[in-house]
Amino acid sequence: MNINGTTKTICLLGHPVKHSFSPNIHNYLFEKYDKNSVYVCFDIKERNLKNSIDGIKALGILGCNVTIPHKVEVIKYLDEIDVNAKLIGAVNTIKNEGGILKGYNTDGMGFVKSILDKGNDLTNKKIMIIGAGGACRSIAVELASNDVSSIEIRNRSEEKAKEIANIIKNNFTTETSCSTEKIDKKALENIDILINTTPIGMESDLCPIDESLNPQNKILVCDIVYKPHNTSLIKWAKKHNLEVVHGVNMLINQGLHAFNIWTDIKPKDEDIENIKDIYKKINNITFD
Ligand code: NAP
């Protein structure tokens, strides 16, 4: 990387940011596609968010990612919001177009891409999502935009699940429902794709479903938790010979979409593999 007088900056605004993988994704891509840009992280407390956004304009920063805890709050400081980001109610990517800041949400896009990359089709598929937080919101909106047949949200509490179901009902033709009931054999029989969006399984061997369930149909099982790589849900699915999508694919693909928004360059499939290699090296892990 040759930083000089014309190098442009793209950054992450969040708190904390020190464990972020985004600099690795984007600095790899800037180098690969010969962009004279650099990606850096800024640890921004809530009280400094507005000044930071003003700073993006003042300093001519080309764009940024936004992460916890600013994804919702940042919306009020932006000039334009992409239609899906508006429905989701959160922004994770901002593009500075000559002083006009436009907000996007690439989390759901990254998730959908990680399913499509494995050769799956989403049209008319029946989906069950476990959890009803921010990640579920972006994934549900993006799945509905991709013509799935139905989305059922299972969450331990009702309110947030209902809120997301209503967003989908009011804006898409997708059949939508929610429930606080535990997932049983019958519930699995009715779906094509199962997605965990709770933190259950993160840095632990807990599983978001009853591991004694024995699925009889071919379900695609996705866990957006990426640490550990093989969560208990993924292990359960593999034990039953079900196809899986790991959380690291969403993590990388949401970054590739952000890169595309900033640069208009569409990263190649080989970039995902190269970035996965960087991820493995940094985390000192191996996986296929
Ligand atoms: P969030 O907004 O806090 O939502 C978490 C959801 O999980 C809530 O609906 C919550 O239920 C439910 N939940 C939490 N703990 C639970 C438990 N012990 N038992 C049952 N349900 C529980 O979080 P988020 O931003 O959506 O993120 C969720 C997970 O996804 C995190 O682990 C995060 O690291 C991961 N993630 C991964 C990616 C990726 O790129 N792979 C991207 C985003 C997030 P209540 O509604 O009842 O509180």
Boltz pocket constraint, residues with backbone or C-beta under 6 A from the ligand:
constraints:
  - pocket:
      binder: B
      contacts: [[A, 107], [A, 130], [A, 131], [A, 132], [A, 133], [A, 134], [A, 135], [A, 136], [A, 155], [A, 156], [A, 157], [A, 160], [A, 196], [A, 197], [A, 198], [A, 199], [A, 200], [A, 202], [A, 223], [A, 224], [A, 225], [A, 226], [A, 247], [A, 248], [A, 250], [A, 251], [A, 252], [A, 254]]
      max_distance: 6.0
